[in-house]
Amino acid sequence: PARLEWNGDGKFVSKTILPGQISVYPANQLHSGSYKHDGRHLAVLLEPEFLAAALDNGTKPESLELRWEHGIDSPPLRELVLLLHAEATRRPPADGHYATAVARLLCIHLVR
């Protein structure tokens, strides 16, 4: 397990993140945190413009609100992230169409 420590809303918070759990951090939000672990973790960064385009409903990037959660136990989110990782590390690289489709599904799951 990993120990996540962060400063949120003016107070210090600490939480244990178990293997396979997911944390979601919205872009452009000031925050600080640290992980203490001896394993590996995977980060997926999504541009707000891609997120808005993935929703395909005319939403402006600045009006999107992502969930801000740590330690989510969500098999669908975990599988989408692992699928993206597999596509990103695939050799030879794929054309990107499948990864784009998976990333769009991930966006839909992340927006409030």
Secondary structure, DSSP 8 states (H G I E B T S, - for coil): -EEEEEEETTEEEEEEE-TT-EEE--TT---EEEEE-SS--------HHHHHHHHTS---GGG--B--EEEE--HHHHHHHHHHHHHHT-SS---SHHHHHHHHHHHHHHB-
